[in-house]
Amino acid sequence: MEDSHRANSEGRESDRSHGGRICSLDVEPEVAFREGQQHKGNMNIKSYSSIGSFIFAAFAAVTLSGTPLMAQVVLPVGLSPGTQYQLIFLTYDSFPTPTDSNIADYNSFVTTEANQNSTLAALDVQWNAIVSTATTAANANAPSSGLVYNTAGTEVASPTQQLYSGALLAPENGYDQNGLTDGEDQQPLFTGSTATGGISPYPYGGNPYHTELGYTGLSTGGWLDEGLHNTNQTETYPLYALSTEITVIPEPTTFGLVAIGLLSVLTIRRRKV
């Protein structure tokens, strides 16, 4: 009898693994439950650890990468439906050379710059360069007579103080197509223009060593014409870009949304009948 009891005890002991966990079916329910819960908890900890590592890696990839973050272009707010306005920005990139006399090349350049931002591209407008060549004035190439805003949402011109009146309501301040500015109060650029957007004695494509210069931080006529600049053919600057007129579209009202919903329901019911 003792031999039989001893054999059974030795058999149960041999069923234990080297880690101390019960492997045989001869296990008390409470012990198995506790060990199962502990194992599950360890798995959860590993899962949370893996997720945390993934989130940290993703965050680091974004914040530590060389790709600059884009600011959001701020479109004007508070305008009544049907109101028309224009947008002005300073191109992020510089135009290759001020010796080009073809105005179409300047317009193509600023259009490419504008389309780099999805918000501006979605406006479906035309973009023109505020520059003057020997044959085309800035105020004719990029006409304006009403509201003008920069990409930070600041009003820079109005119907009573127009863009080419010789002074602005506020400086353009160098905001580019992504709503960013380098913070320079006096960012220089070639315009080839007078303070009222006419053709200066030193336009683009004229004398390769003399092109009229403006500054983005000025609200006086100096934003277009601050003085002659002595340059060479390797010196480059960004350009002002101006959109054609944009019309404010009314937002859908609650009543309008309900009406659209009811119309959709009626249409579905008729199809079923």
Buried (B, 14 or more C-beta within 10 A) or exposed (E): EEEEEEEEEEEEEEEEEEEEEBEEEEBEEEEEEEBEEEEEEEEEEEEEEEEEEEEEEEEEEEEEEEEEEBBEBBBBEEBEEEBEBBBBBBBBBBBEBBBBBEBEBBBEBBBEBBEBBEBBEEBEBEBBBBBBBBEBBBBEBBBBBBBBBBBBBBBBBBEEBBBBBBBBBEBBBBBBBBBBBEEEEEBBBBBBBBBBBBBBEBBBBBBEBBBBBBBBBBBBBBBBBBEBBEBEEEBBBBBBBBBBBBEBEEEEEEEEEEEEEEEEEEEEEEEEE
